[in-house]
Amino acid sequence: MDSFEISQLGNLKWSWGLLCVVILMTHAAFWKTRARRLFASSEMMKRMWIDSSPLRSFSQKCCVLLTMVFLVLSLMDFRWGQVQRELPQRGIEVMFLLDVSKSMLAEDVKPNRLERAKQMIRDTVDEMSGDRIGLTLFAGEARQRIPMTNHYEEFKLTLAEVGPEDLTTGGSRLGDAIRVAADGFLAKRNDHQAIVIFTDGEDQESDPVGMAKEVFEDRGIQIFPIGLGDFRTGGRVPLVGSDGDRYLQFKGEQVWSKLDGQVLSAVAQASQGEYIPAGTKLVKMSDFYYGYLAAIEQLEFEKATFSRLEARYQWFLAPAILALLMEWLLSIRKPIQEDADFVNP
């Protein structure tokens, strides 16, 4: 046997019912015997329960208990034996483009911009079913961190670990990041693809608007920037490893980072996407997904092969039914023939 699992181990709690039934059966048998002895003589008992047999009664009780045992085992959902099935896949391809520059550590968004962006990505992924997703990180450079996949849980585990230390070059070059993200798609057709950017909008003259226009005109990729941060006062940037006690400085002054929504709005317009100015507010990502991403034309992907363990509950359900049937057959009694001495002389 290659593998084995009990899918519903919690249903073992119903085994307490077996103990209760045993106690009730024992109690009922005791009082039934006592009542017979109190109200009838031994000769009368033989005539009243002429078809009664201790062995038959014991067998009926065993059948009831076996029925309950096999029903509990059936509810526990034992599984073994690998079964492979191919299922068709439909969906879109979404590349999440995440800014991990130091300015994303600003705490004008709680706990900070980067952690809020990660949570928003997770919330978006939770609404997906069948879509392919990938992750590209950027700061002063850009690198694909997770290739296109439909393994959502593994994606979220990796996402939780990313940070500014994943890239060695500081700064923020959004234009270069858009190009790297666009190159990360798998399919040749591009009318079902989207890039979702999470950033505070800072850019170091990398021409993100021109790159957004290029990838849309050449490949049809829509871009949806989501802006994070306070656009009025902004927030200070903690130094990595300082536990929030020290902040980034420039020429002796603390650096305050603000959300720049103008460039992000222009990026969205150039690619016929939509700019979402999240700012410091919580955004319901289910509304974003169904309002924008779900409206993109879906593509029929290649069939996916899924392996799973085969449910074997019927192996226990069948004996339960058989034991119940045996109990019913044992309960059928032959008609009692009238005894002349018992009726009336």
C-alpha positions as a Markdown table, in Angstrom:
| # | Residue | x | y | z |
|---|---|---|---|---|
| 1 | Met | 0.0 | 0.0 | 0.0 |
| 2 | Asp | 1.7 | 3.2 | -1.2 |
| 3 | Ser | 0.0 | 5.7 | 1.1 |
| 4 | Phe | -2.8 | 5.8 | 3.6 |
| 5 | Glu | -4.8 | 8.5 | 5.4 |
| 6 | Ile | -7.9 | 9.0 | 7.5 |
| 7 | Ser | -9.6 | 12.0 | 6.1 |
| 8 | Gln | -12.2 | 12.5 | 8.9 |
| 9 | Leu | -10.5 | 11.4 | 12.0 |
| 10 | Gly | -12.7 | 13.7 | 14.0 |
| 11 | Asn | -15.7 | 11.4 | 13.4 |
| 12 | Leu | -14.1 | 8.9 | 15.8 |
| 13 | Lys | -16.0 | 10.8 | 18.4 |
| 14 | Trp | -19.1 | 8.8 | 17.4 |
| 15 | Ser | -17.5 | 5.7 | 18.9 |
| 16 | Trp | -18.7 | 7.1 | 22.3 |
| 17 | Gly | -22.1 | 6.1 | 21.0 |
| 18 | Leu | -21.0 | 2.4 | 21.0 |
| 19 | Leu | -20.2 | 2.6 | 24.7 |
| 20 | Cys | -23.6 | 4.1 | 25.4 |
| 21 | Val | -25.3 | 1.4 | 23.4 |
| 22 | Val | -23.4 | -1.4 | 25.2 |
| 23 | Ile | -24.4 | 0.2 | 28.6 |
| 24 | Leu | -28.0 | 0.5 | 27.6 |
| 25 | Met | -28.2 | -3.0 | 26.2 |
| 26 | Thr | -26.7 | -4.5 | 29.4 |
| 27 | His | -29.0 | -2.4 | 31.6 |
| 28 | Ala | -32.1 | -3.4 | 29.5 |
| 29 | Ala | -31.2 | -7.1 | 29.6 |
| 30 | Phe | -30.7 | -7.0 | 33.4 |
| 31 | Trp | -34.1 | -5.4 | 34.1 |
| 32 | Lys | -35.9 | -7.5 | 31.5 |
| 33 | Thr | -34.6 | -10.7 | 33.2 |
| 34 | Arg | -35.5 | -9.4 | 36.6 |
| 35 | Ala | -39.0 | -8.4 | 35.5 |
| 36 | Arg | -39.6 | -11.9 | 34.1 |
| 37 | Arg | -38.6 | -13.6 | 37.3 |
| 38 | Leu | -40.7 | -11.2 | 39.4 |
| 39 | Phe | -44.0 | -11.6 | 37.5 |
| 40 | Ala | -43.8 | -15.2 | 36.0 |
| 41 | Ser | -42.9 | -18.6 | 37.2 |
| 42 | Ser | -40.3 | -20.6 | 35.3 |
| 43 | Glu | -42.9 | -22.7 | 33.6 |
| 44 | Met | -44.9 | -19.7 | 32.6 |
| 45 | Met | -41.8 | -18.0 | 31.2 |
| 46 | Lys | -41.1 | -21.0 | 28.9 |
| 47 | Arg | -44.6 | -20.7 | 27.5 |
| 48 | Met | -44.6 | -16.9 | 27.2 |
| 49 | Trp | -41.1 | -16.8 | 25.5 |
| 50 | Ile | -41.3 | -20.1 | 23.8 |
| 51 | Asp | -39.4 | -18.8 | 20.7 |
| 52 | Ser | -36.9 | -16.8 | 22.7 |
| 53 | Ser | -33.3 | -18.0 | 22.6 |
| 54 | Pro | -30.3 | -16.5 | 24.5 |
| 55 | Leu | -28.1 | -17.2 | 21.6 |
| 56 | Arg | -30.4 | -15.4 | 19.2 |
| 57 | Ser | -30.7 | -12.4 | 21.5 |
| 58 | Phe | -27.0 | -12.2 | 21.9 |
| 59 | Ser | -26.5 | -12.5 | 18.1 |
| 60 | Gln | -29.0 | -9.6 | 17.5 |
| 61 | Lys | -27.1 | -7.4 | 19.9 |
| 62 | Cys | -23.8 | -8.3 | 18.2 |
| 63 | Cys | -25.3 | -7.3 | 14.8 |
| 64 | Val | -26.4 | -4.0 | 16.2 |
| 65 | Leu | -22.9 | -3.3 | 17.6 |
| 66 | Leu | -21.2 | -4.4 | 14.4 |
| 67 | Thr | -23.5 | -2.1 | 12.4 |
| 68 | Met | -22.5 | 0.9 | 14.5 |
| 69 | Val | -18.8 | 0.0 | 14.4 |
| 70 | Phe | -18.7 | -0.2 | 10.6 |
| 71 | Leu | -20.8 | 3.0 | 10.3 |
| 72 | Val | -18.2 | 4.9 | 12.5 |
| 73 | Leu | -15.4 | 3.5 | 10.4 |
| 74 | Ser | -17.2 | 4.5 | 7.2 |
| 75 | Leu | -17.7 | 8.1 | 8.6 |
| 76 | Met | -13.9 | 8.3 | 9.3 |
| 77 | Asp | -13.3 | 8.2 | 5.5 |
| 78 | Phe | -10.3 | 5.9 | 5.1 |
| 79 | Arg | -8.4 | 6.5 | 1.9 |
| 80 | Trp | -5.7 | 4.5 | 0.2 |
| 81 | Gly | -4.5 | 3.8 | -3.4 |
| 82 | Gln | -3.4 | 6.7 | -5.7 |
| 83 | Val | -5.8 | 7.6 | -8.4 |
| 84 | Gln | -4.9 | 10.1 | -11.1 |
| 85 | Arg | -7.4 | 12.2 | -13.0 |
| 86 | Glu | -7.0 | 14.8 | -15.8 |
| 87 | Leu | -9.1 | 17.9 | -15.4 |
| 88 | Pro | -9.4 | 20.8 | -17.9 |
| 89 | Gln | -8.2 | 24.2 | -16.7 |
| 90 | Arg | -9.6 | 27.6 | -17.6 |
| 91 | Gly | -8.4 | 30.9 | -16.3 |
| 92 | Ile | -6.1 | 33.9 | -16.7 |
| 93 | Glu | -2.5 | 34.6 | -16.0 |
| 94 | Val | -1.7 | 37.2 | -13.4 |
| 95 | Met | 1.8 | 38.4 | -12.6 |
| 96 | Phe | 2.0 | 40.1 | -9.2 |
| 97 | Leu | 4.7 | 42.8 | -9.3 |
| 98 | Leu | 5.8 | 43.7 | -5.8 |
| 99 | Asp | 7.9 | 46.6 | -4.8 |
| 100 | Val | 10.4 | 45.5 | -2.1 |
| 101 | Ser | 12.4 | 48.8 | -2.0 |
| 102 | Lys | 13.1 | 50.3 | 1.4 |
| 103 | Ser | 10.4 | 52.9 | 1.1 |
| 104 | Met | 7.9 | 50.0 | 1.3 |
| 105 | Leu | 8.9 | 49.6 | 4.9 |
| 106 | Ala | 7.2 | 52.9 | 5.7 |
| 107 | Glu | 4.7 | 52.6 | 8.5 |
| 108 | Asp | 2.0 | 55.0 | 7.3 |
| 109 | Val | 0.2 | 51.8 | 6.4 |
| 110 | Lys | 0.0 | 49.3 | 9.2 |
| 111 | Pro | 2.1 | 47.3 | 9.9 |
| 112 | Asn | 3.9 | 48.7 | 6.9 |
| 113 | Arg | 3.4 | 49.1 | 3.1 |
| 114 | Leu | 5.1 | 45.8 | 2.2 |
| 115 | Glu | 3.2 | 43.6 | 4.7 |
| 116 | Arg | -0.1 | 45.3 | 3.6 |
| 117 | Ala | 0.8 | 44.5 | 0.0 |
| 118 | Lys | 1.5 | 40.9 | 0.8 |
| 119 | Gln | -1.9 | 40.6 | 2.6 |
| 120 | Met | -3.6 | 42.1 | -0.4 |
| 121 | Ile | -2.0 | 39.6 | -2.7 |
| 122 | Arg | -3.0 | 36.7 | -0.5 |
| 123 | Asp | -6.6 | 38.0 | -0.4 |
| 124 | Thr | -6.6 | 38.2 | -4.2 |
| 125 | Val | -5.3 | 34.6 | -4.5 |
| 126 | Asp | -7.9 | 33.4 | -2.1 |
| 127 | Glu | -10.6 | 34.4 | -4.7 |
| 128 | Met | -8.9 | 32.5 | -7.6 |
| 129 | Ser | -9.7 | 29.1 | -9.0 |
| 130 | Gly | -7.8 | 27.8 | -12.0 |
| 131 | Asp | -5.8 | 31.0 | -12.7 |
| 132 | Arg | -2.1 | 31.0 | -13.0 |
| 133 | Ile | -0.1 | 33.3 | -10.8 |
| 134 | Gly | 3.5 | 34.5 | -10.6 |
| 135 | Leu | 5.5 | 36.9 | -8.5 |
| 136 | Thr | 8.1 | 39.4 | -9.7 |
| 137 | Leu | 10.1 | 41.6 | -7.1 |
| 138 | Phe | 11.6 | 44.9 | -7.9 |
| 139 | Ala | 13.5 | 47.7 | -6.4 |
| 140 | Gly | 16.6 | 49.1 | -8.2 |
| 141 | Glu | 16.5 | 45.8 | -10.2 |
| 142 | Ala | 13.8 | 43.3 | -11.0 |
| 143 | Arg | 13.7 | 39.5 | -10.7 |
| 144 | Gln | 11.1 | 36.9 | -11.1 |
| 145 | Arg | 10.7 | 35.2 | -7.7 |
| 146 | Ile | 7.9 | 32.7 | -8.5 |
| 147 | Pro | 7.3 | 31.4 | -12.0 |
| 148 | Met | 3.7 | 31.0 | -13.2 |
| 149 | Thr | 2.0 | 28.3 | -11.1 |
| 150 | Asn | -1.5 | 27.2 | -9.9 |
| 151 | His | -0.1 | 25.9 | -6.6 |
| 152 | Tyr | -1.6 | 28.7 | -4.4 |
| 153 | Glu | -0.5 | 27.4 | -1.0 |
| 154 | Glu | 3.1 | 27.1 | -2.0 |
| 155 | Phe | 2.9 | 30.6 | -3.6 |
| 156 | Lys | 1.7 | 32.1 | -0.4 |
| 157 | Leu | 4.4 | 30.4 | 1.7 |
| 158 | Thr | 7.1 | 31.9 | -0.5 |
| 159 | Leu | 5.4 | 35.3 | -0.6 |
| 160 | Ala | 5.5 | 35.5 | 3.2 |
| 161 | Glu | 9.3 | 35.3 | 3.2 |
| 162 | Val | 10.2 | 38.0 | 0.6 |
| 163 | Gly | 11.6 | 41.3 | 1.6 |
| 164 | Pro | 14.1 | 44.0 | 0.6 |
| 165 | Glu | 17.0 | 41.6 | 1.3 |
| 166 | Asp | 15.9 | 39.6 | -1.8 |
| 167 | Leu | 17.4 | 42.2 | -4.1 |
| 168 | Thr | 20.8 | 43.8 | -3.8 |
| 169 | Thr | 20.3 | 47.0 | -5.7 |
| 170 | Gly | 18.3 | 49.7 | -3.9 |
| 171 | Gly | 16.1 | 52.3 | -5.5 |
| 172 | Ser | 12.9 | 51.8 | -7.6 |
| 173 | Arg | 12.9 | 51.2 | -11.3 |
| 174 | Leu | 9.3 | 50.4 | -12.2 |
| 175 | Gly | 9.7 | 50.5 | -16.0 |
| 176 | Asp | 12.4 | 47.7 | -15.9 |
| 177 | Ala | 10.1 | 45.7 | -13.5 |
| 178 | Ile | 7.2 | 45.9 | -15.9 |
| 179 | Arg | 9.4 | 44.5 | -18.7 |
| 180 | Val | 10.6 | 41.6 | -16.5 |
| 181 | Ala | 7.1 | 40.8 | -15.3 |
| 182 | Ala | 5.8 | 40.7 | -18.9 |
| 183 | Asp | 8.5 | 38.2 | -19.9 |
| 184 | Gly | 7.3 | 35.9 | -17.1 |
| 185 | Phe | 4.1 | 34.8 | -18.8 |
| 186 | Leu | 3.9 | 31.3 | -20.2 |
| 187 | Ala | 1.3 | 31.4 | -22.9 |
| 188 | Lys | 1.8 | 32.9 | -26.4 |
| 189 | Arg | -1.6 | 34.5 | -26.4 |
| 190 | Asn | -1.7 | 37.7 | -24.3 |
| 191 | Asp | -5.4 | 38.8 | -24.2 |
| 192 | His | -5.9 | 36.9 | -21.0 |
| 193 | Gln | -2.9 | 38.3 | -19.0 |
| 194 | Ala | -2.6 | 41.0 | -16.4 |
| 195 | Ile | 0.1 | 42.6 | -14.3 |
| 196 | Val | -0.9 | 43.8 | -10.8 |
| 197 | Ile | 1.6 | 46.2 | -9.3 |
| 198 | Phe | 1.9 | 46.9 | -5.5 |
| 199 | Thr | 4.0 | 50.0 | -4.9 |
| 200 | Asp | 4.2 | 53.4 | -3.5 |
| 201 | Gly | 4.8 | 54.8 | -7.0 |
| 202 | Glu | 8.4 | 56.0 | -6.6 |
| 203 | Asp | 10.5 | 55.6 | -9.8 |
| 204 | Gln | 14.0 | 56.5 | -10.8 |
| 205 | Glu | 13.5 | 57.6 | -14.4 |
| 206 | Ser | 12.9 | 54.1 | -15.8 |
| 207 | Asp | 10.0 | 55.3 | -18.1 |
| 208 | Pro | 7.2 | 53.0 | -16.6 |
| 209 | Val | 4.5 | 54.7 | -18.7 |
| 210 | Gly | 6.4 | 54.1 | -22.0 |
| 211 | Met | 7.0 | 50.4 | -21.0 |
| 212 | Ala | 3.4 | 49.9 | -20.0 |
| 213 | Lys | 2.3 | 51.3 | -23.4 |
| 214 | Glu | 4.7 | 49.0 | -25.2 |
| 215 | Val | 3.7 | 45.7 | -23.5 |
| 216 | Phe | 0.1 | 46.5 | -24.1 |
| 217 | Glu | 0.4 | 47.4 | -27.7 |
| 218 | Asp | 2.8 | 44.5 | -28.5 |
| 219 | Arg | 1.3 | 41.8 | -26.2 |
| 220 | Gly | -2.1 | 43.1 | -25.0 |
| 221 | Ile | -1.2 | 42.9 | -21.3 |
| 222 | Gln | -3.3 | 45.1 | -19.0 |
| 223 | Ile | -1.7 | 46.6 | -15.9 |
| 224 | Phe | -3.4 | 47.3 | -12.6 |
| 225 | Pro | -1.3 | 49.4 | -10.3 |
| 226 | Ile | -2.3 | 49.6 | -6.6 |
| 227 | Gly | -0.8 | 52.5 | -4.8 |
| 228 | Leu | 0.1 | 52.2 | -1.1 |
| 229 | Gly | 1.0 | 55.0 | 1.3 |
| 230 | Asp | -0.1 | 58.4 | 2.5 |
| 231 | Phe | 0.0 | 60.9 | -0.4 |
| 232 | Arg | -0.1 | 63.9 | 1.9 |
| 233 | Thr | 2.5 | 63.5 | 4.7 |
| 234 | Gly | 3.9 | 60.1 | 3.9 |
| 235 | Gly | 5.8 | 58.0 | 6.3 |
| 236 | Arg | 9.4 | 57.6 | 7.6 |
| 237 | Val | 11.4 | 54.7 | 6.4 |
| 238 | Pro | 12.8 | 52.4 | 9.2 |
| 239 | Leu | 16.3 | 51.1 | 8.7 |
| 240 | Val | 16.3 | 47.3 | 8.2 |
| 241 | Gly | 17.0 | 45.6 | 11.5 |
| 242 | Ser | 16.5 | 48.7 | 13.6 |
| 243 | Asp | 13.2 | 47.6 | 15.2 |
| 244 | Gly | 11.7 | 50.9 | 14.2 |
| 245 | Asp | 14.1 | 53.0 | 16.4 |
| 246 | Arg | 16.2 | 54.4 | 13.6 |
| 247 | Tyr | 15.1 | 55.8 | 10.3 |
| 248 | Leu | 16.6 | 56.4 | 6.9 |
| 249 | Gln | 18.3 | 59.8 | 6.6 |
| 250 | Phe | 19.5 | 62.0 | 3.7 |
| 251 | Lys | 21.9 | 64.9 | 4.4 |
| 252 | Gly | 21.1 | 64.7 | 8.1 |
| 253 | Glu | 17.3 | 64.8 | 7.6 |
| 254 | Gln | 14.9 | 61.8 | 8.0 |
| 255 | Val | 13.5 | 60.7 | 4.7 |
| 256 | Trp | 9.7 | 60.8 | 4.3 |
| 257 | Ser | 8.2 | 58.7 | 1.6 |
| 258 | Lys | 4.9 | 59.6 | 0.0 |
| 259 | Leu | 2.6 | 57.8 | -2.4 |
| 260 | Asp | 3.0 | 59.1 | -6.0 |
| 261 | Gly | -0.2 | 58.2 | -7.7 |
| 262 | Gln | 0.3 | 60.3 | -10.9 |
| 263 | Val | 2.8 | 57.9 | -12.5 |
| 264 | Leu | 0.7 | 54.9 | -11.5 |
| 265 | Ser | -2.4 | 56.4 | -12.9 |
| 266 | Ala | -0.6 | 57.1 | -16.2 |
| 267 | Val | 0.7 | 53.4 | -16.3 |
| 268 | Ala | -2.8 | 52.1 | -15.9 |
| 269 | Gln | -4.2 | 54.5 | -18.6 |
| 270 | Ala | -1.4 | 53.5 | -21.1 |
| 271 | Ser | -2.3 | 49.8 | -20.8 |
| 272 | Gln | -6.1 | 50.2 | -20.5 |
| 273 | Gly | -5.9 | 48.9 | -17.0 |
| 274 | Glu | -7.1 | 50.6 | -13.8 |
| 275 | Tyr | -5.3 | 52.5 | -11.0 |
| 276 | Ile | -6.5 | 51.7 | -7.5 |
| 277 | Pro | -5.3 | 54.3 | -5.0 |
| 278 | Ala | -5.4 | 52.2 | -1.8 |
| 279 | Gly | -3.4 | 54.8 | 0.1 |
| 280 | Thr | -3.6 | 53.9 | 3.8 |
| 281 | Lys | -7.1 | 52.3 | 3.6 |
| 282 | Leu | -8.1 | 48.6 | 3.6 |
| 283 | Val | -9.2 | 47.5 | 0.2 |
| 284 | Lys | -11.5 | 44.6 | -0.3 |
| 285 | Met | -9.6 | 42.5 | -2.8 |
| 286 | Ser | -12.5 | 40.3 | -3.7 |
| 287 | Asp | -14.1 | 43.4 | -5.2 |
| 288 | Phe | -10.9 | 44.1 | -7.1 |
| 289 | Tyr | -10.7 | 40.6 | -8.4 |
| 290 | Tyr | -14.3 | 40.2 | -9.6 |
| 291 | Gly | -14.5 | 43.8 | -10.8 |
| 292 | Tyr | -11.3 | 43.8 | -12.9 |
| 293 | Leu | -9.4 | 40.5 | -13.2 |
| 294 | Ala | -12.4 | 38.2 | -13.6 |
| 295 | Ala | -13.6 | 40.3 | -16.5 |
| 296 | Ile | -10.5 | 39.4 | -18.5 |
| 297 | Glu | -11.1 | 36.8 | -21.2 |
| 298 | Gln | -10.1 | 33.3 | -19.9 |
| 299 | Leu | -7.9 | 30.8 | -21.8 |
| 300 | Glu | -8.2 | 27.1 | -22.0 |
| 301 | Phe | -5.0 | 25.8 | -20.4 |
| 302 | Glu | -3.6 | 22.3 | -20.9 |
| 303 | Lys | -5.3 | 19.6 | -18.8 |
| 304 | Ala | -3.9 | 19.3 | -15.3 |
| 305 | Thr | -3.2 | 15.9 | -13.7 |
| 306 | Phe | -4.3 | 15.5 | -10.1 |
| 307 | Ser | -3.3 | 12.6 | -7.9 |
| 308 | Arg | -5.4 | 11.8 | -4.9 |
| 309 | Leu | -6.1 | 8.9 | -2.6 |
| 310 | Glu | -9.3 | 6.9 | -3.3 |
| 311 | Ala | -12.1 | 7.0 | -0.7 |
| 312 | Arg | -12.8 | 3.5 | 0.6 |
| 313 | Tyr | -15.8 | 4.2 | 2.8 |
| 314 | Gln | -17.9 | 1.7 | 0.9 |
| 315 | Trp | -15.7 | -1.1 | 2.2 |
| 316 | Phe | -17.1 | -0.4 | 5.7 |
| 317 | Leu | -20.6 | 0.7 | 4.7 |
| 318 | Ala | -21.4 | -2.6 | 3.0 |
| 319 | Pro | -20.7 | -4.7 | 6.2 |
| 320 | Ala | -22.8 | -2.3 | 8.2 |
| 321 | Ile | -25.7 | -2.8 | 5.9 |
| 322 | Leu | -25.2 | -6.6 | 6.0 |
| 323 | Ala | -25.0 | -6.7 | 9.8 |
| 324 | Leu | -28.2 | -4.6 | 10.0 |
| 325 | Leu | -29.9 | -7.0 | 7.6 |
| 326 | Met | -28.8 | -10.0 | 9.7 |
| 327 | Glu | -30.3 | -8.3 | 12.8 |
| 328 | Trp | -33.6 | -7.9 | 11.0 |
| 329 | Leu | -33.7 | -11.6 | 10.0 |
| 330 | Leu | -32.9 | -12.7 | 13.5 |
| 331 | Ser | -35.8 | -10.6 | 14.8 |
| 332 | Ile | -38.4 | -12.5 | 12.8 |
| 333 | Arg | -40.0 | -15.0 | 15.2 |
| 334 | Lys | -42.1 | -18.1 | 14.4 |
| 335 | Pro | -45.7 | -17.7 | 15.4 |
| 336 | Ile | -46.3 | -19.2 | 18.9 |
| 337 | Gln | -48.7 | -22.1 | 18.8 |
| 338 | Glu | -51.4 | -22.0 | 21.4 |
| 339 | Asp | -51.0 | -24.5 | 24.2 |
| 340 | Ala | -54.3 | -26.1 | 25.4 |
| 341 | Asp | -53.1 | -26.0 | 29.0 |
| 342 | Phe | -52.0 | -22.3 | 28.7 |
| 343 | Val | -55.3 | -21.1 | 27.2 |
| 344 | Asn | -58.1 | -22.5 | 29.1 |
| 345 | Pro | -59.2 | -26.1 | 29.8 |
